[in-house]
Amino acid sequence: MSGDQIGNLIYLVLLGGVLVSWFFVQGRASLGKTMQQMAAWALIFVGVIAVFGLWSDIRGTVMPQQMVVGGEEGGIELPRAPDGHYYVTLQINGTPTRFVVDTGATSVVLTRSAAERAGIDVDSLHFLSAAMTANGKVQTAPVTLDTVELGPFADQRVAAYLNAGDMQNSLLGMTYLDRYSSLQISGGKMVLQR
């Protein structure tokens, strides 16, 4: 045990002693009630320590993160989110952009805000094409993404579309996913390999 840890332990013991003394002084008329309150505070303290100690495990379950597996020859592993979808963050023109992986979508489709963050002049686009979505027909505008990066994999001049309607997430469709030699889903994980 290091000197800092010993000092922290002494501090916590003294703090605990002060709290226990305070409980006894305040509740000397009703000792049973004081013991109940002490037990409640002890449980709260243990609960806080448990959450703090297990936070990395809790975060990994609630907010799973994508990761590169096996270096450049490996792939990208995407955990299934609690809502059942697979999400991935790509660098679009150097800007992190979150996508939902959609094997039912033909193309890469950006939301208006994602396109603006990636430096695309949205106001100069012409929404002349249309796409059929689960919510019906929407107008789209073709765009070209200068760079698309996912882990060690980088692509230039990637065709995409900007959706004129409201979308919560950008969609990563098959025109991008076809660049990978393998897409496997198993055990709550999606693995993309080139």
Backbone as CSV, one residue per row, in Angstrom:
resi,resn,N_x,N_y,N_z,CA_x,CA_y,CA_z,C_x,C_y,C_z
1,MET,0.854,-1.167,0.000,0.000,0.000,0.000,0.909,1.242,0.000
2,SER,0.622,2.161,-0.912,1.458,3.353,-1.013,1.085,4.365,0.076
3,GLY,1.920,5.384,0.206,1.679,6.430,1.200,0.376,7.169,0.950
4,ASP,0.053,7.419,-0.342,-1.200,8.101,-0.679,-2.402,7.247,-0.291
5,GLN,-2.312,5.958,-0.549,-3.420,5.073,-0.202,-3.622,4.993,1.312
6,ILE,-2.523,4.961,2.067,-2.625,4.945,3.526,-3.264,6.238,4.016
7,GLY,-2.824,7.352,3.455,-3.403,8.646,3.827,-4.890,8.697,3.520
8,ASN,-5.298,8.184,2.341,-6.722,8.156,1.989,-7.503,7.271,2.942
9,LEU,-6.932,6.126,3.315,-7.593,5.216,4.246,-7.788,5.881,5.614
10,ILE,-6.741,6.548,6.110,-6.842,7.241,7.398,-7.920,8.326,7.333
11,TYR,-7.943,9.070,6.235,-8.948,10.119,6.053,-10.357,9.523,6.096
12,LEU,-10.582,8.422,5.369,-11.902,7.799,5.339,-12.305,7.250,6.704
13,VAL,-11.349,6.665,7.437,-11.652,6.153,8.776,-12.032,7.300,9.707
14,LEU,-11.279,8.398,9.636,-11.609,9.560,10.480,-12.973,10.142,10.104
15,LEU,-13.233,10.247,8.808,-14.517,10.775,8.355,-15.652,9.860,8.817
16,GLY,-15.455,8.554,8.675,-16.453,7.604,9.148,-16.666,7.709,10.647
17,GLY,-15.585,7.869,11.410,-15.698,8.020,12.858,-16.489,9.258,13.241
18,VAL,-16.242,10.363,12.543,-16.976,11.605,12.814,-18.459,11.406,12.519
19,LEU,-18.774,10.759,11.406,-20.180,10.530,11.064,-20.874,9.631,12.078
20,VAL,-20.201,8.565,12.494,-20.779,7.657,13.489,-21.014,8.401,14.803
21,SER,-20.025,9.201,15.230,-20.175,9.981,16.466,-21.352,10.937,16.359
22,TRP,-21.488,11.581,15.228,-22.592,12.521,15.024,-23.934,11.813,15.133
23,PHE,-24.045,10.628,14.509,-25.285,9.862,14.595,-25.630,9.530,16.051
24,PHE,-24.624,9.120,16.823,-24.902,8.749,18.214,-25.289,9.967,19.044
25,VAL,-24.626,11.098,18.826,-24.957,12.303,19.587,-26.355,12.783,19.230
26,GLN,-26.691,12.769,17.931,-28.011,13.239,17.495,-29.135,12.305,17.943
27,GLY,-28.862,11.018,17.977,-29.934,10.086,18.244,-29.792,9.329,19.546
28,ARG,-29.219,9.978,20.565,-29.016,9.256,21.824,-30.328,8.864,22.494
29,ALA,-31.451,9.573,22.151,-32.743,9.235,22.744,-33.338,7.988,22.079
30,SER,-33.057,7.819,20.782,-33.615,6.656,20.078,-32.482,5.919,19.368
31,LEU,-31.822,5.052,20.076,-30.652,4.339,19.573,-31.017,3.419,18.405
32,GLY,-32.214,2.799,18.404,-32.635,1.906,17.315,-32.750,2.642,15.997
33,LYS,-33.319,3.842,16.065,-33.466,4.652,14.857,-32.095,5.064,14.332
34,THR,-31.194,5.393,15.218,-29.835,5.767,14.834,-29.151,4.611,14.120
35,MET,-29.319,3.383,14.618,-28.702,2.217,13.992,-29.269,1.980,12.592
36,GLN,-30.577,2.210,12.424,-31.189,2.059,11.102,-30.605,3.068,10.115
37,GLN,-30.473,4.306,10.560,-29.914,5.335,9.692,-28.463,5.025,9.336
38,MET,-27.705,4.536,10.309,-26.306,4.178,10.025,-26.242,3.051,8.999
39,ALA,-27.115,2.075,9.134,-27.135,0.962,8.179,-27.490,1.467,6.784
40,ALA,-28.448,2.381,6.712,-28.834,2.939,5.408,-27.669,3.682,4.770
41,TRP,-26.973,4.509,5.547,-25.829,5.242,5.008,-24.689,4.299,4.627
42,ALA,-24.496,3.246,5.386,-23.453,2.269,5.044,-23.778,1.596,3.708
43,LEU,-25.053,1.263,3.488,-25.447,0.657,2.217,-25.275,1.631,1.051
44,ILE,-25.615,2.883,1.273,-25.419,3.896,0.234,-23.932,4.015,-0.095
45,PHE,-23.093,4.051,0.927,-21.644,4.156,0.724,-21.120,2.955,-0.062
46,VAL,-21.527,1.752,0.331,-21.086,0.540,-0.379,-21.593,0.558,-1.823
47,GLY,-22.821,1.014,-2.036,-23.363,1.106,-3.392,-22.577,2.064,-4.269
48,VAL,-22.207,3.215,-3.719,-21.421,4.190,-4.483,-20.056,3.609,-4.834
49,ILE,-19.419,2.948,-3.879,-18.116,2.325,-4.133,-18.243,1.243,-5.210
50,ALA,-19.315,0.449,-5.158,-19.523,-0.614,-6.145,-19.710,-0.033,-7.547
51,VAL,-20.536,1.020,-7.664,-20.748,1.642,-8.971,-19.445,2.226,-9.497
52,PHE,-18.682,2.887,-8.637,-17.408,3.469,-9.051,-16.452,2.375,-9.527
53,GLY,-16.381,1.287,-8.775,-15.470,0.199,-9.125,-15.888,-0.559,-10.369
54,LEU,-17.171,-0.630,-10.632,-17.676,-1.383,-11.781,-18.032,-0.495,-12.970
55,TRP,-17.711,0.799,-12.893,-18.146,1.736,-13.927,-17.700,1.329,-15.320
56,SER,-16.463,0.856,-15.488,-15.998,0.493,-16.827,-16.824,-0.665,-17.383
57,ASP,-17.194,-1.626,-16.534,-18.040,-2.724,-16.995,-19.445,-2.237,-17.325
58,ILE,-19.985,-1.352,-16.501,-21.331,-0.818,-16.737,-21.347,-0.022,-18.036
59,ARG,-20.347,0.828,-18.225,-20.284,1.647,-19.437,-20.155,0.778,-20.674
60,GLY,-19.372,-0.302,-20.588,-19.218,-1.205,-21.718,-20.510,-1.890,-22.102
61,THR,-21.386,-2.114,-21.135,-22.672,-2.742,-21.406,-23.678,-1.721,-21.932
62,VAL,-23.735,-0.553,-21.316,-24.717,0.460,-21.692,-24.305,1.198,-22.964
63,MET,-23.030,1.528,-23.098,-22.530,2.265,-24.254,-21.347,1.515,-24.872
64,PRO,-21.614,0.400,-25.579,-20.509,-0.357,-26.153,-19.780,0.456,-27.217
65,GLN,-18.490,0.200,-27.365,-17.659,0.960,-28.283,-17.149,0.074,-29.418
66,GLN,-17.018,0.664,-30.605,-16.437,-0.066,-31.720,-14.938,-0.182,-31.511
67,MET,-14.338,-1.205,-32.111,-12.902,-1.366,-31.952,-12.299,-2.033,-33.171
68,VAL,-11.031,-1.743,-33.384,-10.266,-2.375,-34.457,-9.719,-3.683,-33.913
69,VAL,-9.891,-4.765,-34.674,-9.355,-6.057,-34.252,-8.347,-6.540,-35.284
70,GLY,-7.199,-6.952,-34.826,-6.202,-7.552,-35.699,-5.453,-6.604,-36.608
71,GLY,-5.414,-5.316,-36.313,-4.616,-4.371,-37.111,-5.175,-4.183,-38.505
72,GLU,-4.306,-3.802,-39.453,-4.735,-3.494,-40.814,-5.284,-4.705,-41.551
73,GLU,-4.800,-5.890,-41.223,-5.276,-7.103,-41.883,-6.543,-7.641,-41.224
74,GLY,-6.899,-7.101,-40.071,-8.062,-7.588,-39.334,-9.323,-6.911,-39.788
75,GLY,-10.039,-6.365,-38.855,-11.297,-5.733,-39.202,-11.770,-4.793,-38.120
76,ILE,-13.019,-4.455,-38.219,-13.669,-3.559,-37.273,-14.774,-4.352,-36.592
77,GLU,-14.779,-4.322,-35.267,-15.800,-5.026,-34.494,-16.776,-4.001,-33.929
78,LEU,-18.048,-4.197,-34.237,-19.101,-3.293,-33.768,-20.023,-4.059,-32.830
79,PRO,-20.150,-3.627,-31.589,-21.080,-4.297,-30.673,-22.518,-3.874,-30.970
80,ARG,-23.447,-4.769,-30.725,-24.860,-4.438,-30.897,-25.269,-3.515,-29.756
81,ALA,-25.931,-2.424,-30.089,-26.383,-1.456,-29.093,-27.616,-2.022,-28.380
82,PRO,-27.946,-1.466,-27.218,-29.130,-1.942,-26.483,-30.427,-1.878,-27.299
83,ASP,-30.498,-0.986,-28.303,-31.716,-0.904,-29.115,-31.739,-1.932,-30.245
84,GLY,-30.691,-2.782,-30.331,-30.648,-3.842,-31.329,-29.946,-3.472,-32.616
85,HIS,-29.570,-2.210,-32.794,-28.894,-1.765,-34.009,-27.383,-1.791,-33.817
86,TYR,-26.675,-1.698,-34.936,-25.214,-1.570,-34.918,-24.878,-0.153,-35.358
87,TYR,-24.096,0.533,-34.537,-23.687,1.906,-34.839,-22.184,1.935,-35.059
88,VAL,-21.747,2.849,-35.902,-20.322,2.988,-36.179,-20.023,4.469,-36.402
89,THR,-18.855,4.890,-35.936,-18.428,6.269,-36.155,-17.322,6.274,-37.193
90,LEU,-17.567,6.963,-38.293,-16.589,7.110,-39.371,-16.106,8.544,-39.385
91,GLN,-14.918,8.744,-39.920,-14.406,10.091,-40.148,-14.820,10.486,-41.566
92,ILE,-15.726,11.430,-41.677,-16.168,11.921,-42.972,-15.504,13.275,-43.198
93,ASN,-14.616,13.341,-44.175,-13.844,14.561,-44.442,-13.165,15.054,-43.161
94,GLY,-12.715,14.102,-42.329,-12.008,14.437,-41.098,-12.904,14.720,-39.904
95,THR,-14.218,14.589,-40.059,-15.157,14.881,-38.981,-15.819,13.584,-38.506
96,PRO,-15.777,13.297,-37.199,-16.450,12.087,-36.708,-17.956,12.162,-36.952
97,THR,-18.488,11.108,-37.574,-19.901,11.069,-37.917,-20.451,9.697,-37.541
98,ARG,-21.527,9.697,-36.774,-22.126,8.442,-36.318,-23.156,7.962,-37.334
99,PHE,-23.063,6.674,-37.670,-23.975,6.042,-38.608,-24.646,4.849,-37.950
100,VAL,-25.841,4.528,-38.414,-26.429,3.237,-38.105,-26.137,2.358,-39.325
101,VAL,-25.615,1.148,-39.079,-25.319,0.225,-40.168,-26.654,-0.324,-40.653
102,ASP,-26.937,-0.117,-41.950,-28.231,-0.488,-42.504,-28.022,-1.306,-43.770
103,THR,-28.039,-2.630,-43.621,-27.849,-3.502,-44.786,-29.042,-3.440,-45.731
104,GLY,-30.136,-2.846,-45.310,-31.299,-2.673,-46.171,-31.249,-1.388,-46.986
105,ALA,-30.278,-0.525,-46.687,-30.121,0.725,-47.441,-29.145,0.501,-48.586
106,THR,-29.471,1.011,-49.737,-28.605,0.846,-50.899,-27.355,1.700,-50.783
107,SER,-27.493,2.911,-50.297,-26.406,3.887,-50.330,-26.063,4.422,-48.947
108,VAL,-25.020,5.224,-48.928,-24.676,6.013,-47.749,-25.569,7.247,-47.788
109,VAL,-26.275,7.504,-46.695,-27.203,8.634,-46.641,-26.870,9.462,-45.406
110,LEU,-26.604,10.746,-45.626,-26.264,11.654,-44.534,-27.455,12.486,-44.104
111,THR,-27.490,12.778,-42.813,-28.441,13.775,-42.336,-27.912,15.152,-42.719
112,ARG,-28.768,16.121,-42.682,-28.363,17.497,-43.018,-27.259,17.991,-42.077
113,SER,-27.415,17.746,-40.772,-26.408,18.238,-39.822,-25.069,17.530,-40.007
114,ALA,-25.095,16.229,-40.315,-23.838,15.504,-40.550,-23.128,16.050,-41.787
115,ALA,-23.893,16.346,-42.830,-23.302,16.899,-44.047,-22.685,18.270,-43.780
116,GLU,-23.380,19.102,-43.020,-22.844,20.437,-42.699,-21.561,20.328,-41.886
117,ARG,-21.528,19.411,-40.892,-20.311,19.227,-40.091,-19.150,18.734,-40.941
118,ALA,-19.453,17.977,-42.001,-18.402,17.444,-42.876,-17.951,18.461,-43.917
119,GLY,-18.506,19.664,-43.862,-18.059,20.729,-44.766,-18.778,20.769,-46.101
120,ILE,-19.903,20.116,-46.211,-20.665,20.120,-47.465,-21.603,21.321,-47.462
121,ASP,-21.584,22.070,-48.564,-22.458,23.240,-48.705,-23.864,22.753,-49.052
122,VAL,-24.658,22.543,-48.037,-25.988,21.954,-48.193,-26.911,22.860,-49.007
123,ASP,-26.772,24.156,-48.845,-27.670,25.093,-49.531,-27.466,25.107,-51.038
124,SER,-26.312,24.640,-51.520,-26.059,24.647,-52.965,-26.470,23.332,-53.635
125,LEU,-26.967,22.379,-52.875,-27.330,21.075,-53.438,-28.691,21.123,-54.119
126,HIS,-28.861,20.247,-55.103,-30.123,20.128,-55.827,-30.736,18.771,-55.509
127,PHE,-31.879,18.786,-54.886,-32.565,17.561,-54.476,-33.447,17.076,-55.631
128,LEU,-32.790,16.442,-56.607,-33.481,16.018,-57.817,-33.796,14.530,-57.824
129,SER,-33.178,13.760,-56.955,-33.440,12.323,-56.918,-34.344,12.014,-55.731
130,ALA,-34.880,10.806,-55.745,-35.791,10.399,-54.668,-35.409,9.000,-54.199
131,ALA,-35.764,8.709,-52.968,-35.511,7.385,-52.392,-36.749,6.939,-51.636
132,MET,-36.963,5.630,-51.650,-38.071,5.060,-50.883,-37.531,4.630,-49.522
133,THR,-38.169,5.083,-48.465,-37.757,4.732,-47.116,-38.938,4.095,-46.392
134,ALA,-38.691,3.656,-45.187,-39.775,3.105,-44.372,-40.847,4.150,-44.114
135,ASN,-40.479,5.435,-44.184,-41.438,6.523,-43.954,-41.986,7.087,-45.260
136,GLY,-41.724,6.427,-46.367,-42.225,6.898,-47.652,-41.122,7.495,-48.507
137,LYS,-41.540,8.197,-49.535,-40.628,8.776,-50.514,-40.009,10.073,-49.985
138,VAL,-38.666,10.206,-50.127,-37.980,11.427,-49.716,-37.094,11.914,-50.853
139,GLN,-36.887,13.203,-50.912,-35.987,13.802,-51.900,-34.552,13.674,-51.400
140,THR,-33.641,13.408,-52.314,-32.230,13.280,-51.971,-31.387,14.066,-52.964
141,ALA,-30.188,14.406,-52.521,-29.218,15.086,-53.379,-27.918,14.294,-53.353
142,PRO,-27.347,14.002,-54.521,-26.081,13.272,-54.534,-24.935,14.160,-54.080
143,VAL,-24.011,13.566,-53.310,-22.802,14.264,-52.861,-21.631,13.300,-52.989
144,THR,-20.442,13.838,-53.007,-19.235,13.024,-53.008,-18.440,13.364,-51.757
145,LEU,-18.148,12.348,-50.967,-17.374,12.531,-49.737,-15.901,12.382,-50.080
146,ASP,-15.114,13.423,-49.790,-13.693,13.395,-50.141,-12.969,12.231,-49.481
147,THR,-13.152,12.064,-48.176,-12.513,10.954,-47.464,-13.495,10.325,-46.491
148,VAL,-13.422,9.012,-46.415,-14.207,8.232,-45.453,-13.227,7.276,-44.792
149,GLU,-13.083,7.405,-43.465,-12.132,6.572,-42.736,-12.841,5.812,-41.635
150,LEU,-12.496,4.524,-41.534,-12.988,3.667,-40.465,-11.801,2.852,-39.981
151,GLY,-11.301,3.212,-38.802,-10.104,2.536,-38.283,-8.955,2.700,-39.262
152,PRO,-8.308,1.596,-39.657,-7.167,1.697,-40.569,-7.579,1.804,-42.039
153,PHE,-8.875,1.740,-42.324,-9.352,1.719,-43.696,-9.769,3.119,-44.131
154,ALA,-9.230,3.566,-45.266,-9.550,4.906,-45.786,-9.972,4.786,-47.240
155,ASP,-11.012,5.513,-47.592,-11.508,5.547,-48.962,-11.656,7.004,-49.379
156,GLN,-11.428,7.250,-50.675,-11.567,8.602,-51.213,-12.715,8.622,-52.213
157,ARG,-13.304,9.798,-52.335,-14.336,10.065,-53.326,-15.467,9.037,-53.250
158,VAL,-16.110,8.968,-52.105,-17.194,8.019,-51.866,-18.528,8.690,-52.189
159,ALA,-19.313,8.038,-53.026,-20.628,8.565,-53.397,-21.593,8.386,-52.221
160,ALA,-22.411,9.402,-52.001,-23.398,9.362,-50.924,-24.572,10.250,-51.324
161,TYR,-25.566,10.293,-50.460,-26.736,11.136,-50.680,-27.037,11.907,-49.413
162,LEU,-27.621,13.070,-49.597,-28.129,13.866,-48.486,-29.639,13.761,-48.519
163,ASN,-30.223,13.404,-47.402,-31.663,13.248,-47.286,-32.285,14.613,-46.995
164,ALA,-33.291,14.984,-47.766,-33.971,16.263,-47.549,-34.905,16.202,-46.355
165,GLY,-35.323,15.004,-45.968,-36.245,14.860,-44.844,-35.499,14.791,-43.522
166,ASP,-36.279,14.634,-42.464,-35.697,14.519,-41.130,-35.274,13.079,-40.881
167,MET,-34.031,12.905,-40.517,-33.510,11.599,-40.140,-32.769,11.771,-38.833
168,GLN,-32.904,10.783,-37.954,-32.205,10.852,-36.680,-30.729,10.510,-36.841
169,ASN,-30.423,9.503,-37.680,-29.045,9.056,-37.879,-28.730,8.956,-39.354
170,SER,-27.464,9.152,-39.681,-27.010,8.865,-41.028,-27.006,7.356,-41.207
171,LEU,-27.176,6.903,-42.451,-27.243,5.475,-42.744,-26.004,5.030,-43.498
172,LEU,-25.428,3.924,-43.073,-24.288,3.336,-43.763,-24.818,2.151,-44.549
173,GLY,-25.045,2.379,-45.842,-25.671,1.373,-46.693,-24.677,0.513,-47.443
174,MET,-25.213,-0.281,-48.358,-24.445,-1.317,-49.030,-23.370,-0.797,-49.971
175,THR,-23.512,0.397,-50.533,-22.455,0.877,-51.419,-21.136,1.035,-50.670
176,TYR,-21.195,1.311,-49.380,-19.968,1.353,-48.573,-19.638,-0.029,-48.024
177,LEU,-20.622,-0.744,-47.514,-20.374,-2.055,-46.906,-19.808,-3.051,-47.907
178,ASP,-20.137,-2.905,-49.203,-19.596,-3.801,-50.235,-18.088,-3.654,-50.413
179,ARG,-17.493,-2.632,-49.841,-16.034,-2.465,-49.910,-15.314,-3.463,-49.007
180,TYR,-16.051,-4.117,-48.136,-15.482,-5.104,-47.223,-15.713,-6.500,-47.784
181,SER,-14.730,-7.371,-47.614,-14.848,-8.729,-48.144,-15.756,-9.598,-47.290
182,SER,-15.942,-9.206,-46.038,-16.742,-10.022,-45.132,-17.479,-9.140,-44.135
183,LEU,-18.751,-9.480,-43.927,-19.567,-8.845,-42.897,-20.217,-9.997,-42.133
184,GLN,-19.812,-10.167,-40.874,-20.321,-11.278,-40.080,-21.004,-10.743,-38.826
185,ILE,-22.130,-11.370,-38.497,-22.834,-11.025,-37.263,-22.921,-12.292,-36.425
186,SER,-22.370,-12.207,-35.218,-22.370,-13.365,-34.336,-22.163,-12.909,-32.900
187,GLY,-22.910,-13.491,-31.986,-22.721,-13.201,-30.566,-22.891,-11.745,-30.200
188,GLY,-23.799,-11.048,-30.861,-24.037,-9.642,-30.540,-22.981,-8.700,-31.084
189,LYS,-22.178,-9.173,-32.048,-21.140,-8.335,-32.648,-21.200,-8.443,-34.160
190,MET,-20.906,-7.325,-34.817,-20.752,-7.309,-36.259,-19.279,-7.064,-36.543
191,VAL,-18.688,-7.878,-37.402,-17.283,-7.716,-37.756,-17.183,-7.454,-39.243
192,LEU,-16.559,-6.322,-39.598,-16.295,-5.964,-40.982,-14.831,-6.224,-41.272
193,GLN,-14.547,-6.979,-42.336,-13.146,-7.281,-42.691,-12.918,-6.955,-44.146
194,ARG,-11.707,-6.471,-44.446,-11.310,-6.219,-45.836,-10.353,-7.280,-46.286
